[in-house]
Amino acid sequence: MAGQPISTRAKSQQKKKKSRDDQNDLSLTRSLTQSLSRSVSRARSRMGSRRPSRQNSRNGAPTFAEDYRRVDFHWMVRDKNSLGWFSNLLNTISRSQIWHRSHDENAFPHLDIRLSTHVTQKRKSIVTHVYRWLLELHRTDDHPESPLTGLINPTHYGRPDFTRILDKHYEDMVKFRQETGDEGEKLKVGVFFCGSPVIGEILADQCRLLTNRGEVEGTLIRYHFMIEVFG
């Protein structure tokens, strides 16, 4: 009987800890959802009223709208199960993009949202890695969701190469400016980040390098690195 109060206190402490963890998870969920919503809202607020499309200088076909905006969203998790709580919002955005791409007169929608999720957990067996890669590719028109993650957007396995990702984004922006004839105006790109400081340093360094590259090449493309804090 002497040990019973200790056991009761231990259970009480475990319940309190679980309650705090649940509250923290709920707070993080709300913060992340609000953050993505803010990113989309920022792009939408800059769109204003729709104006005539910009013509592709090569073949005359409409490619970009006058108010074209692009949002690239990269989400890193350790395990695919961590994507579940966020899947409804991501799939809603993906379906909206599919609809606009099929109904918009331009090659790209007015608000171009590109979603990418990354599962970083390593697998010891190469067979497991190949198997989940094949599952990720198994999509149909009737079932566009991944059978592995349940997401419409592509999921990549392994740590993302943000240097390559940002380099590709810069090249896309150069092509965008060439096709729209806006090469003489400054183009600002905001990079919003929340996560490990190590990754933040990589992104900050790459933003600085790409801004310098833009000045050297005369593209006037500038990358601004900003940190988002959840909670």
Z-matrix of the N, CA and C atoms (Angstrom, degrees):
N
C 1 1.462
C 2 1.523 1 111.21
N 3 1.337 2 115.78 1 -27.10
C 4 1.463 3 118.04 2 -176.39
C 5 1.527 4 111.60 3 -65.50
N 6 1.367 5 116.52 4 -29.01
C 7 1.467 6 118.74 5 -178.39
C 8 1.510 7 113.38 6 -86.17
N 9 1.340 8 119.57 7 -7.11
C 10 1.461 9 121.74 8 -174.59
C 11 1.527 10 113.07 9 -64.75
N 12 1.353 11 120.16 10 -44.93
C 13 1.468 12 120.15 11 178.89
C 14 1.522 13 112.38 12 -58.72
N 15 1.346 14 117.07 13 -35.90
C 16 1.460 15 120.07 14 178.94
C 17 1.516 16 110.17 15 -64.61
N 18 1.341 17 116.33 16 -42.67
C 19 1.463 18 120.93 17 179.03
C 20 1.526 19 110.57 18 -63.54
N 21 1.336 20 115.75 19 -40.01
C 22 1.467 21 119.73 20 179.54
C 23 1.523 22 110.92 21 -64.80
N 24 1.333 23 116.43 22 -42.43
C 25 1.467 24 119.77 23 178.06
C 26 1.520 25 111.16 24 -64.13
N 27 1.330 26 116.47 25 -38.71
C 28 1.463 27 120.38 26 179.96
C 29 1.526 28 110.51 27 -63.32
N 30 1.351 29 115.88 28 -42.61
C 31 1.464 30 119.19 29 178.85
C 32 1.523 31 110.47 30 -65.23
N 33 1.332 32 115.72 31 -39.90
C 34 1.456 33 119.76 32 179.46
C 35 1.519 34 111.15 33 -62.95
N 36 1.337 35 116.71 34 -41.19
C 37 1.454 36 120.57 35 178.67
C 38 1.526 37 111.37 36 -65.80
N 39 1.351 38 116.68 37 -37.71
C 40 1.457 39 120.44 38 178.18
C 41 1.528 40 111.14 39 -64.55
N 42 1.359 41 116.23 40 -40.24
C 43 1.454 42 120.11 41 178.70
C 44 1.530 43 111.06 42 -64.41
N 45 1.350 44 115.35 43 -42.34
C 46 1.460 45 119.28 44 179.14
C 47 1.526 46 110.75 45 -64.00
N 48 1.349 47 116.35 46 -40.91
C 49 1.461 48 120.23 47 179.93
C 50 1.523 49 110.38 48 -64.69
N 51 1.350 50 116.81 49 -42.39
C 52 1.459 51 120.80 50 179.43
C 53 1.520 52 110.45 51 -63.51
N 54 1.350 53 115.55 52 -39.39
C 55 1.461 54 119.71 53 178.96
C 56 1.522 55 111.07 54 -63.74
N 57 1.350 56 116.22 55 -41.25
C 58 1.467 57 119.88 56 178.46
C 59 1.521 58 110.80 57 -65.26
N 60 1.353 59 116.63 58 -40.91
C 61 1.463 60 120.27 59 179.42
C 62 1.515 61 110.87 60 -63.30
N 63 1.350 62 116.63 61 -41.89
C 64 1.470 63 120.26 62 179.07
C 65 1.529 64 110.71 63 -62.80
N 66 1.349 65 115.66 64 -41.14
C 67 1.459 66 119.58 65 179.12
C 68 1.528 67 110.99 66 -65.41
N 69 1.342 68 116.05 67 -38.96
C 70 1.464 69 119.58 68 179.32
C 71 1.524 70 110.75 69 -65.77
N 72 1.362 71 116.59 70 -41.27
C 73 1.458 72 120.36 71 178.76
C 74 1.521 73 110.75 72 -63.35
N 75 1.337 74 116.34 73 -41.44
C 76 1.461 75 120.39 74 179.29
C 77 1.519 76 111.00 75 -65.19
N 78 1.339 77 115.57 76 -41.06
C 79 1.466 78 119.84 77 178.84
C 80 1.521 79 111.13 78 -64.79
N 81 1.350 80 116.76 79 -40.57
C 82 1.457 81 120.78 80 179.24
C 83 1.522 82 110.28 81 -65.67
N 84 1.342 83 116.20 82 -41.28
C 85 1.461 84 120.37 83 179.26
C 86 1.516 85 110.95 84 -59.37
N 87 1.325 86 116.19 85 -47.75
C 88 1.458 87 120.08 86 179.72
C 89 1.522 88 111.58 87 -63.00
N 90 1.340 89 116.52 88 -41.03
C 91 1.463 90 120.63 89 -177.72
C 92 1.525 91 111.29 90 -65.03
N 93 1.347 92 116.55 91 -42.60
C 94 1.453 93 120.51 92 -179.27
C 95 1.518 94 111.06 93 -66.35
N 96 1.327 95 116.39 94 -42.42
C 97 1.464 96 120.05 95 178.13
C 98 1.512 97 110.97 96 -62.36
N 99 1.337 98 116.31 97 -42.66
C 100 1.454 99 120.24 98 179.07
C 101 1.522 100 111.02 99 -65.52
N 102 1.339 101 116.76 100 -35.88
C 103 1.460 102 120.08 101 -178.68
C 104 1.522 103 111.13 102 -65.29
N 105 1.353 104 116.60 103 -45.61
C 106 1.456 105 119.71 104 178.75
C 107 1.520 106 110.26 105 -64.93
N 108 1.326 107 116.49 106 -40.17
C 109 1.467 108 120.03 107 178.68
C 110 1.523 109 110.95 108 -62.20
N 111 1.370 110 116.30 109 -39.31
C 112 1.462 111 119.72 110 178.94
C 113 1.524 112 110.89 111 -64.80
N 114 1.344 113 116.55 112 -39.12
C 115 1.461 114 119.82 113 -179.67
C 116 1.520 115 110.94 114 -62.92
N 117 1.344 116 115.44 115 -43.69
C 118 1.464 117 119.74 116 178.59
C 119 1.518 118 110.34 117 -66.49
N 120 1.341 119 116.70 118 -40.39
C 121 1.465 120 120.75 119 -178.90
C 122 1.523 121 110.96 120 -64.07
N 123 1.354 122 116.20 121 -38.53
C 124 1.462 123 118.98 122 178.69
C 125 1.528 124 110.27 123 -59.19
N 126 1.339 125 115.32 124 -44.19
C 127 1.463 126 118.66 125 -179.27
C 128 1.521 127 111.19 126 -67.10
N 129 1.333 128 116.55 127 -41.31
C 130 1.464 129 120.13 128 -179.67
C 131 1.529 130 111.72 129 -64.85
N 132 1.336 131 116.63 130 -38.04
C 133 1.461 132 119.97 131 -177.13
C 134 1.519 133 111.49 132 -65.52
N 135 1.338 134 116.32 133 -24.25
C 136 1.459 135 119.79 134 179.99
C 137 1.524 136 112.48 135 -85.87
N 138 1.335 137 115.38 136 -12.34
C 139 1.456 138 118.80 137 -175.71
C 140 1.517 139 112.28 138 -73.26
N 141 1.368 140 116.22 139 -43.10
C 142 1.456 141 119.96 140 -177.92
C 143 1.510 142 110.42 141 63.00
N 144 1.306 143 116.19 142 -150.36
C 145 1.463 144 120.31 143 179.32
C 146 1.518 145 109.92 144 -76.66
N 147 1.324 146 116.40 145 148.77
C 148 1.457 147 120.96 146 -179.32
C 149 1.519 148 110.84 147 -73.62
N 150 1.314 149 114.41 148 135.75
C 151 1.450 150 120.44 149 -179.89
C 152 1.521 151 109.44 150 -118.29
N 153 1.319 152 118.53 151 172.10
C 154 1.465 153 120.75 152 -177.51
C 155 1.519 154 111.72 153 -56.55
N 156 1.327 155 116.03 154 153.19
C 157 1.459 156 121.91 155 -177.55
C 158 1.520 157 111.22 156 -72.63
N 159 1.322 158 114.98 157 152.78
C 160 1.452 159 120.48 158 173.68
C 161 1.523 160 107.45 159 -88.33
N 162 1.315 161 116.40 160 136.65
C 163 1.449 162 120.96 161 -176.25
C 164 1.518 163 110.78 162 -89.52
N 165 1.331 164 114.91 163 143.96
C 166 1.450 165 120.69 164 173.65
C 167 1.526 166 108.11 165 -69.23
N 168 1.331 167 115.68 166 125.03
C 169 1.459 168 119.87 167 -174.61
C 170 1.528 169 112.07 168 -66.93
N 171 1.331 170 117.80 169 -15.57
C 172 1.450 171 119.89 170 -175.49
C 173 1.534 172 112.78 171 -89.67
N 174 1.335 173 118.28 172 -44.30
C 175 1.454 174 119.42 173 -175.11
C 176 1.518 175 113.49 174 -125.66
N 177 1.335 176 119.48 175 2.00
C 178 1.443 177 121.73 176 176.73
C 179 1.514 178 115.31 177 78.91
N 180 1.318 179 118.93 178 -1.81
C 181 1.462 180 121.74 179 -179.77
C 182 1.521 181 109.51 180 -80.58
N 183 1.353 182 117.72 181 143.39
C 184 1.466 183 119.88 182 178.87
C 185 1.522 184 111.30 183 -65.12
N 186 1.307 185 117.34 184 126.62
C 187 1.464 186 121.86 185 -178.86
C 188 1.516 187 111.46 186 -114.79
N 189 1.331 188 116.46 187 -53.75
C 190 1.459 189 121.41 188 -177.86
C 191 1.522 190 110.20 189 -121.41
N 192 1.330 191 115.17 190 141.16
C 193 1.454 192 120.05 191 173.43
C 194 1.526 193 109.26 192 -73.42
N 195 1.327 194 116.89 193 158.70
C 196 1.453 195 121.07 194 179.30
C 197 1.523 196 111.40 195 -60.97
N 198 1.360 197 116.10 196 -31.55
C 199 1.467 198 120.69 197 -178.03
C 200 1.531 199 111.30 198 -104.64
N 201 1.332 200 116.72 199 29.75
C 202 1.469 201 121.36 200 -176.85
C 203 1.526 202 111.63 201 -58.60
N 204 1.346 203 115.41 202 132.36
C 205 1.465 204 122.42 203 173.91
C 206 1.523 205 108.69 204 -135.38
N 207 1.323 206 115.99 205 146.76
C 208 1.468 207 120.65 206 -178.10
C 209 1.517 208 110.29 207 -127.90
N 210 1.340 209 115.23 208 136.07
C 211 1.465 210 122.18 209 176.48
C 212 1.521 211 108.06 210 -125.71
N 213 1.334 212 116.94 211 122.26
C 214 1.469 213 122.66 212 174.39
C 215 1.518 214 108.01 213 -106.07
N 216 1.333 215 116.73 214 122.52
C 217 1.467 216 121.07 215 -177.44
C 218 1.531 217 109.18 216 -118.70
N 219 1.331 218 116.57 217 118.55
C 220 1.467 219 122.35 218 179.12
C 221 1.529 220 108.52 219 -114.97
N 222 1.329 221 115.11 220 126.87
C 223 1.465 222 120.81 221 -176.29
C 224 1.526 223 108.80 222 -123.60
N 225 1.330 224 116.98 223 120.48
C 226 1.462 225 122.21 224 -178.45
C 227 1.518 226 110.80 225 -106.41
N 228 1.340 227 116.14 226 132.06
C 229 1.466 228 121.84 227 174.34
C 230 1.526 229 108.03 228 -137.50
N 231 1.306 230 115.09 229 159.35
C 232 1.460 231 118.59 230 179.57
C 233 1.523 232 111.54 231 -79.48
N 234 1.338 233 116.53 232 -39.85
C 235 1.463 234 121.69 233 -177.02
C 236 1.522 235 109.75 234 -128.16
N 237 1.329 236 117.01 235 147.96
C 238 1.461 237 121.05 236 -177.21
C 239 1.521 238 112.72 237 -61.93
N 240 1.326 239 117.09 238 -26.38
C 241 1.464 240 120.21 239 -179.75
C 242 1.530 241 111.69 240 -65.06
N 243 1.315 242 116.82 241 -20.61
C 244 1.461 243 120.67 242 179.21
C 245 1.521 244 112.32 243 -75.34
N 246 1.330 245 117.44 244 -6.84
C 247 1.453 246 121.07 245 179.59
C 248 1.523 247 112.56 246 -88.30
N 249 1.334 248 116.95 247 -14.01
C 250 1.454 249 121.24 248 -171.11
C 251 1.515 250 115.05 249 -59.04
N 252 1.332 251 117.03 250 -46.30
C 253 1.464 252 120.66 251 -174.71
C 254 1.528 253 112.51 252 -67.24
N 255 1.321 254 116.74 253 -19.96
C 256 1.457 255 122.27 254 -176.48
C 257 1.528 256 112.27 255 -101.91
N 258 1.342 257 117.21 256 -4.98
C 259 1.463 258 121.44 257 -169.15
C 260 1.526 259 113.14 258 -65.92
N 261 1.327 260 118.09 259 -37.30
C 262 1.467 261 120.02 260 -177.91
C 263 1.519 262 111.87 261 -61.61
N 264 1.334 263 116.38 262 -44.73
C 265 1.456 264 120.07 263 179.40
C 266 1.527 265 111.27 264 -65.78
N 267 1.330 266 117.01 265 -44.24
C 268 1.463 267 120.62 266 179.83
C 269 1.527 268 111.16 267 -62.79
N 270 1.328 269 117.44 268 -42.93
C 271 1.468 270 120.24 269 -179.63
C 272 1.525 271 111.79 270 -68.31
N 273 1.329 272 117.31 271 -33.74
C 274 1.461 273 120.21 272 176.28
C 275 1.532 274 110.45 273 -62.10
N 276 1.325 275 116.18 274 -43.23
C 277 1.463 276 120.53 275 177.82
C 278 1.528 277 110.60 276 -65.30
N 279 1.335 278 117.06 277 -42.14
C 280 1.467 279 120.88 278 -179.57
C 281 1.531 280 111.06 279 -62.62
N 282 1.332 281 117.08 280 -43.98
C 283 1.467 282 120.01 281 179.48
C 284 1.524 283 110.80 282 -64.47
N 285 1.325 284 116.43 283 -37.38
C 286 1.457 285 120.03 284 177.84
C 287 1.525 286 111.03 285 -63.59
N 288 1.320 287 116.80 286 -41.15
C 289 1.456 288 120.77 287 178.94
C 290 1.529 289 111.70 288 -65.68
N 291 1.333 290 116.43 289 -40.14
C 292 1.468 291 120.61 290 178.05
C 293 1.529 292 110.22 291 -61.72
N 294 1.334 293 116.06 292 -42.30
C 295 1.466 294 120.09 293 -179.29
C 296 1.526 295 110.50 294 -64.52
N 297 1.330 296 117.19 295 -46.33
C 298 1.456 297 120.48 296 -178.02
C 299 1.527 298 111.71 297 -66.20
N 300 1.331 299 116.85 298 -35.95
C 301 1.462 300 118.95 299 179.70
C 302 1.527 301 111.67 300 -67.13
N 303 1.326 302 116.86 301 -29.24
C 304 1.467 303 120.54 302 -179.11
C 305 1.529 304 112.67 303 -88.07
N 306 1.342 305 118.03 304 -17.97
C 307 1.461 306 121.24 305 -176.96
C 308 1.528 307 113.57 306 -112.61
N 309 1.330 308 117.75 307 -18.46
C 310 1.462 309 120.11 308 -178.23
C 311 1.522 310 110.26 309 -77.81
N 312 1.312 311 116.43 310 145.62
C 313 1.458 312 121.15 311 -179.85
C 314 1.522 313 112.24 312 -73.44
N 315 1.321 314 116.92 313 -15.59
C 316 1.462 315 121.43 314 -179.51
C 317 1.521 316 111.13 315 -93.30
N 318 1.325 317 115.50 316 159.87
C 319 1.462 318 119.47 317 176.85
C 320 1.524 319 111.15 318 -66.45
N 321 1.345 320 115.27 319 -30.93
C 322 1.456 321 120.80 320 177.71
C 323 1.526 322 109.18 321 -121.22
N 324 1.341 323 118.91 322 142.68
C 325 1.471 324 120.67 323 179.08
C 326 1.519 325 111.53 324 -67.06
N 327 1.331 326 116.09 325 162.79
C 328 1.469 327 120.74 326 179.92
C 329 1.533 328 110.48 327 -57.92
N 330 1.327 329 116.12 328 -43.16
C 331 1.463 330 121.08 329 175.96
C 332 1.526 331 107.56 330 -112.97
N 333 1.316 332 115.72 331 101.92
C 334 1.472 333 123.18 332 -173.95
C 335 1.539 334 109.19 333 -94.07
N 336 1.345 335 116.35 334 103.24
C 337 1.462 336 121.36 335 -178.38
C 338 1.523 337 109.49 336 -105.25
N 339 1.305 338 117.20 337 121.78
C 340 1.470 339 122.32 338 -177.72
C 341 1.535 340 108.80 339 -116.70
N 342 1.315 341 115.45 340 113.50
C 343 1.463 342 121.96 341 -176.31
C 344 1.524 343 110.61 342 -101.20
N 345 1.320 344 116.17 343 137.08
C 346 1.461 345 122.27 344 175.02
C 347 1.523 346 108.81 345 -141.15
N 348 1.317 347 116.14 346 128.87
C 349 1.461 348 120.47 347 175.98
C 350 1.523 349 108.59 348 -113.25
N 351 1.328 350 115.36 349 148.32
C 352 1.457 351 121.15 350 -175.58
C 353 1.534 352 109.20 351 -130.91
N 354 1.318 353 116.24 352 125.61
C 355 1.466 354 122.10 353 175.22
C 356 1.522 355 106.97 354 -103.62
N 357 1.331 356 116.45 355 115.54
C 358 1.463 357 120.04 356 -169.64
C 359 1.526 358 114.48 357 -95.80
N 360 1.327 359 117.86 358 -9.15
C 361 1.472 360 120.22 359 -176.72
C 362 1.525 361 110.51 360 -63.05
N 363 1.324 362 116.58 361 130.20
C 364 1.454 363 121.37 362 -179.03
C 365 1.530 364 111.00 363 -82.37
N 366 1.319 365 115.46 364 147.44
C 367 1.461 366 122.39 365 175.29
C 368 1.526 367 108.46 366 -114.46
N 369 1.338 368 115.82 367 132.86
C 370 1.454 369 119.62 368 -177.49
C 371 1.527 370 111.75 369 -68.92
N 372 1.331 371 116.41 370 -32.98
C 373 1.456 372 120.32 371 -176.58
C 374 1.520 373 110.62 372 -94.30
N 375 1.327 374 117.22 373 131.13
C 376 1.458 375 121.37 374 176.97
C 377 1.519 376 110.34 375 -67.03
N 378 1.337 377 116.58 376 -27.45
C 379 1.458 378 121.09 377 179.14
C 380 1.528 379 109.75 378 -63.23
N 381 1.330 380 116.71 379 -43.03
C 382 1.466 381 120.89 380 178.78
C 383 1.516 382 110.94 381 -62.73
N 384 1.333 383 116.19 382 -41.20
C 385 1.457 384 120.55 383 -179.49
C 386 1.530 385 110.63 384 -64.07
N 387 1.340 386 117.01 385 -44.93
C 388 1.470 387 121.26 386 179.58
C 389 1.520 388 110.74 387 -66.25
N 390 1.327 389 116.55 388 -39.15
C 391 1.466 390 120.80 389 -178.37
C 392 1.528 391 111.51 390 -63.27
N 393 1.323 392 118.09 391 -45.56
C 394 1.452 393 119.31 392 -179.49
C 395 1.525 394 111.18 393 -71.68
N 396 1.337 395 117.78 394 -27.45
C 397 1.460 396 120.72 395 174.32
C 398 1.522 397 110.54 396 -65.87
N 399 1.349 398 116.68 397 -41.99
C 400 1.462 399 120.74 398 178.46
C 401 1.527 400 111.01 399 -66.69
N 402 1.325 401 116.89 400 -39.12
C 403 1.464 402 120.30 401 177.34
C 404 1.521 403 111.15 402 -62.76
N 405 1.319 404 115.83 403 -39.13
C 406 1.465 405 120.20 404 -179.70
C 407 1.526 406 110.81 405 -63.72
N 408 1.326 407 117.27 406 -33.20
C 409 1.460 408 121.29 407 -178.36
C 410 1.523 409 112.58 408 -81.37
N 411 1.317 410 117.54 409 -14.33
C 412 1.472 411 120.83 410 -176.12
C 413 1.528 412 109.67 411 -79.36
N 414 1.333 413 115.97 412 91.28
C 415 1.467 414 122.19 413 179.16
C 416 1.523 415 108.49 414 -127.15
N 417 1.325 416 116.67 415 152.36
C 418 1.462 417 122.28 416 173.15
C 419 1.524 418 108.70 417 -133.34
N 420 1.340 419 116.65 418 166.26
C 421 1.459 420 120.27 419 178.48
C 422 1.525 421 111.03 420 -63.90
N 423 1.326 422 116.56 421 -36.17
C 424 1.467 423 120.03 422 -179.96
C 425 1.526 424 111.83 423 -76.49
N 426 1.321 425 116.33 424 -28.56
C 427 1.469 426 121.20 425 -179.92
C 428 1.529 427 109.07 426 -132.19
N 429 1.344 428 116.45 427 80.41
C 430 1.467 429 119.88 428 -177.51
C 431 1.531 430 113.85 429 -74.62
N 432 1.338 431 117.17 430 -11.23
C 433 1.459 432 119.70 431 -178.63
C 434 1.528 433 110.97 432 -74.11
N 435 1.316 434 115.08 433 147.43
C 436 1.462 435 120.69 434 175.39
C 437 1.524 436 109.62 435 -67.30
N 438 1.341 437 119.11 436 131.04
C 439 1.463 438 120.55 437 177.17
C 440 1.527 439 112.89 438 -67.89
N 441 1.323 440 116.07 439 -12.34
C 442 1.460 441 120.27 440 -178.52
C 443 1.524 442 112.56 441 -94.40
N 444 1.340 443 116.52 442 -41.45
C 445 1.467 444 120.42 443 -176.45
C 446 1.523 445 113.27 444 -111.11
N 447 1.326 446 117.53 445 -19.18
C 448 1.458 447 120.63 446 -176.18
C 449 1.510 448 113.13 447 79.96
N 450 1.336 449 117.79 448 7.43
C 451 1.462 450 122.34 449 -177.61
C 452 1.523 451 110.91 450 -100.16
N 453 1.332 452 115.57 451 146.72
C 454 1.461 453 120.72 452 175.30
C 455 1.521 454 110.50 453 -79.32
N 456 1.329 455 116.41 454 -38.18
C 457 1.462 456 119.72 455 179.88
C 458 1.528 457 110.38 456 -70.18
N 459 1.324 458 118.23 457 155.55
C 460 1.471 459 120.60 458 -179.01
C 461 1.523 460 112.50 459 -69.51
N 462 1.325 461 115.47 460 143.56
C 463 1.461 462 122.17 461 175.01
C 464 1.520 463 108.70 462 -115.85
N 465 1.322 464 116.38 463 131.12
C 466 1.456 465 121.88 464 -179.68
C 467 1.531 466 108.73 465 -106.73
N 468 1.317 467 115.85 466 147.79
C 469 1.460 468 120.84 467 -176.74
C 470 1.520 469 109.96 468 -111.98
N 471 1.315 470 115.01 469 128.36
C 472 1.455 471 121.19 470 -173.58
C 473 1.517 472 109.98 471 108.68
N 474 1.306 473 116.61 472 169.93
C 475 1.464 474 120.89 473 -178.70
C 476 1.523 475 110.60 474 -72.70
N 477 1.319 476 117.69 475 133.12
C 478 1.466 477 120.05 476 -179.07
C 479 1.521 478 112.07 477 -69.55
N 480 1.311 479 115.57 478 144.38
C 481 1.460 480 122.00 479 176.26
C 482 1.523 481 107.11 480 -91.76
N 483 1.330 482 116.49 481 89.91
C 484 1.457 483 119.82 482 -174.83
C 485 1.529 484 112.68 483 -69.67
N 486 1.310 485 117.39 484 -23.76
C 487 1.467 486 118.99 485 174.58
C 488 1.516 487 109.86 486 -64.23
N 489 1.326 488 116.55 487 -46.95
C 490 1.466 489 120.63 488 178.25
C 491 1.524 490 110.92 489 -65.75
N 492 1.341 491 117.03 490 -40.53
C 493 1.466 492 121.47 491 -178.77
C 494 1.530 493 110.91 492 -61.67
N 495 1.328 494 116.78 493 -45.12
C 496 1.462 495 120.35 494 -179.73
C 497 1.532 496 111.82 495 -71.22
N 498 1.325 497 117.15 496 -35.36
C 499 1.466 498 119.92 497 175.99
C 500 1.529 499 110.15 498 -61.62
N 501 1.342 500 116.33 499 -42.76
C 502 1.467 501 120.80 500 179.10
C 503 1.533 502 110.07 501 -65.25
N 504 1.333 503 117.05 502 -38.19
C 505 1.457 504 120.25 503 178.13
C 506 1.530 505 110.54 504 -63.34
N 507 1.310 506 116.83 505 -42.56
C 508 1.463 507 120.64 506 178.52
C 509 1.524 508 110.49 507 -60.23
N 510 1.326 509 117.11 508 -45.02
C 511 1.466 510 120.93 509 179.43
C 512 1.528 511 111.04 510 -62.77
N 513 1.339 512 116.60 511 -37.95
C 514 1.471 513 120.32 512 176.97
C 515 1.524 514 110.80 513 -63.60
N 516 1.334 515 116.52 514 -40.65
C 517 1.456 516 120.15 515 -179.88
C 518 1.538 517 111.65 516 -68.04
N 519 1.324 518 116.95 517 -33.41
C 520 1.463 519 120.38 518 176.23
C 521 1.527 520 109.45 519 -64.32
N 522 1.331 521 117.22 520 -44.99
C 523 1.466 522 121.03 521 178.82
C 524 1.524 523 110.54 522 -64.06
N 525 1.331 524 116.07 523 -39.46
C 526 1.462 525 120.52 524 178.93
C 527 1.529 526 110.66 525 -59.74
N 528 1.319 527 116.46 526 -43.97
C 529 1.470 528 120.73 527 -178.14
C 530 1.522 529 110.70 528 -69.40
N 531 1.313 530 117.00 529 -36.01
C 532 1.460 531 120.10 530 179.19
C 533 1.525 532 111.11 531 -66.18
N 534 1.332 533 116.83 532 -38.93
C 535 1.457 534 120.73 533 -176.84
C 536 1.529 535 112.26 534 -78.08
N 537 1.329 536 117.01 535 -27.70
C 538 1.467 537 119.85 536 -177.40
C 539 1.520 538 112.72 537 -96.32
N 540 1.328 539 116.88 538 -10.21
C 541 1.453 540 119.81 539 178.03
C 542 1.520 541 113.96 540 75.51
N 543 1.328 542 117.88 541 24.14
C 544 1.472 543 122.05 542 -179.09
C 545 1.530 544 112.03 543 -103.39
N 546 1.306 545 117.02 544 27.17
C 547 1.463 546 120.58 545 -173.41
C 548 1.520 547 113.30 546 -66.21
N 549 1.331 548 117.33 547 -18.35
C 550 1.457 549 119.20 548 -178.17
C 551 1.512 550 114.08 549 -90.10
N 552 1.324 551 117.70 550 -3.33
C 553 1.459 552 121.54 551 -178.77
C 554 1.534 553 110.71 552 -106.95
N 555 1.318 554 115.51 553 152.17
C 556 1.458 555 119.84 554 178.79
C 557 1.528 556 109.94 555 -73.19
N 558 1.319 557 115.65 556 143.00
C 559 1.461 558 121.96 557 177.49
C 560 1.527 559 108.39 558 -123.56
N 561 1.330 560 116.14 559 115.59
C 562 1.460 561 120.99 560 -178.79
C 563 1.524 562 110.32 561 -98.09
N 564 1.331 563 115.95 562 132.69
C 565 1.464 564 122.58 563 178.14
C 566 1.525 565 108.09 564 -119.10
N 567 1.327 566 117.22 565 120.80
C 568 1.462 567 121.27 566 178.01
C 569 1.509 568 110.68 567 -93.80
N 570 1.322 569 116.92 568 129.54
C 571 1.466 570 122.82 569 177.52
C 572 1.527 571 107.38 570 -113.42
N 573 1.334 572 116.17 571 107.20
C 574 1.466 573 121.88 572 -178.49
C 575 1.524 574 108.66 573 -99.86
N 576 1.334 575 116.48 574 131.12
C 577 1.464 576 120.53 575 -172.42
C 578 1.516 577 111.78 576 -136.07
N 579 1.330 578 115.44 577 140.94
C 580 1.457 579 122.12 578 168.87
C 581 1.515 580 107.65 579 -142.37
N 582 1.324 581 117.77 580 123.63
C 583 1.453 582 120.34 581 -178.76
C 584 1.506 583 112.17 582 161.17
N 585 1.319 584 115.28 583 -152.98
C 586 1.461 585 121.91 584 -177.02
C 587 1.524 586 110.92 585 -64.19
N 588 1.347 587 117.30 586 135.77
C 589 1.470 588 120.29 587 178.59
C 590 1.532 589 113.00 588 -57.67
N 591 1.337 590 116.68 589 -30.62
C 592 1.475 591 119.57 590 -179.64
C 593 1.521 592 110.25 591 -62.99
N 594 1.334 593 116.40 592 -44.55
C 595 1.460 594 120.37 593 178.67
C 596 1.529 595 110.12 594 -68.01
N 597 1.331 596 115.84 595 -36.80
C 598 1.447 597 119.62 596 178.14
C 599 1.521 598 112.12 597 -60.09
N 600 1.328 599 116.87 598 -38.94
C 601 1.460 600 120.83 599 178.35
C 602 1.526 601 111.16 600 -64.65
N 603 1.344 602 115.82 601 -39.23
C 604 1.466 603 120.28 602 178.49
C 605 1.526 604 110.42 603 -62.51
N 606 1.326 605 115.46 604 -45.64
C 607 1.459 606 119.92 605 -179.28
C 608 1.528 607 111.68 606 -65.90
N 609 1.333 608 116.18 607 -43.05
C 610 1.468 609 119.95 608 -179.72
C 611 1.531 610 110.93 609 -62.42
N 612 1.330 611 116.44 610 -43.44
C 613 1.468 612 120.33 611 179.07
C 614 1.527 613 111.09 612 -63.59
N 615 1.341 614 116.05 613 -42.43
C 616 1.456 615 119.23 614 -178.20
C 617 1.532 616 111.66 615 -68.62
N 618 1.334 617 116.54 616 -35.57
C 619 1.464 618 119.87 617 176.23
C 620 1.526 619 110.82 618 -62.15
N 621 1.326 620 115.52 619 -41.45
C 622 1.461 621 120.04 620 179.05
C 623 1.533 622 110.88 621 -65.75
N 624 1.346 623 116.94 622 -41.35
C 625 1.460 624 120.92 623 -179.64
C 626 1.524 625 111.26 624 -65.94
N 627 1.341 626 116.73 625 -40.89
C 628 1.464 627 119.68 626 -178.85
C 629 1.526 628 111.58 627 -70.68
N 630 1.339 629 117.12 628 -33.85
C 631 1.460 630 119.92 629 175.61
C 632 1.522 631 110.20 630 -64.45
N 633 1.339 632 116.84 631 -42.73
C 634 1.463 633 120.91 632 176.74
C 635 1.528 634 110.89 633 -64.13
N 636 1.313 635 115.95 634 -38.87
C 637 1.462 636 120.33 635 177.97
C 638 1.529 637 110.41 636 -62.64
N 639 1.339 638 115.79 637 -40.55
C 640 1.452 639 120.12 638 179.20
C 641 1.522 640 112.43 639 -62.85
N 642 1.331 641 115.81 640 -35.71
C 643 1.459 642 119.84 641 178.54
C 644 1.531 643 111.28 642 -71.01
N 645 1.345 644 115.22 643 -41.15
C 646 1.470 645 119.52 644 -179.72
C 647 1.519 646 111.01 645 -66.83
N 648 1.323 647 116.90 646 -42.14
C 649 1.464 648 121.15 647 -177.02
C 650 1.523 649 112.54 648 -85.04
N 651 1.322 650 117.34 649 -7.74
C 652 1.454 651 120.46 650 177.57
C 653 1.516 652 114.68 651 76.47
N 654 1.344 653 117.91 652 19.69
C 655 1.458 654 120.32 653 -179.57
C 656 1.528 655 112.38 654 -84.14
N 657 1.341 656 116.26 655 -17.53
C 658 1.470 657 122.99 656 179.61
C 659 1.532 658 112.18 657 60.35
N 660 1.332 659 116.75 658 28.22
C 661 1.466 660 121.75 659 175.96
C 662 1.526 661 108.07 660 -91.56
N 663 1.317 662 116.14 661 125.50
C 664 1.460 663 121.08 662 -176.86
C 665 1.523 664 110.70 663 -124.45
N 666 1.311 665 115.42 664 134.49
C 667 1.469 666 121.77 665 -179.79
C 668 1.522 667 109.63 666 -107.28
N 669 1.327 668 115.77 667 127.80
C 670 1.463 669 121.97 668 -178.69
C 671 1.528 670 108.70 669 -114.65
N 672 1.328 671 115.64 670 117.07
C 673 1.473 672 121.30 671 -177.79
C 674 1.526 673 109.94 672 -91.70
N 675 1.327 674 115.76 673 127.71
C 676 1.477 675 122.07 674 -179.91
C 677 1.517 676 110.42 675 -134.70
N 678 1.330 677 116.57 676 143.78
C 679 1.456 678 122.10 677 -178.11
C 680 1.529 679 109.78 678 -101.74
N 681 1.329 680 116.17 679 129.40
C 682 1.466 681 122.58 680 174.02
C 683 1.525 682 107.64 681 -99.47
N 684 1.317 683 117.53 682 136.23
C 685 1.455 684 122.22 683 179.00
C 686 1.525 685 108.76 684 -116.54
N 687 1.339 686 117.64 685 118.82
C 688 1.456 687 121.83 686 179.81
C 689 1.526 688 110.10 687 -90.22
N 690 1.309 689 114.37 688 152.72
C 691 1.463 690 118.77 689 175.84
C 692 1.519 691 112.39 690 103.90
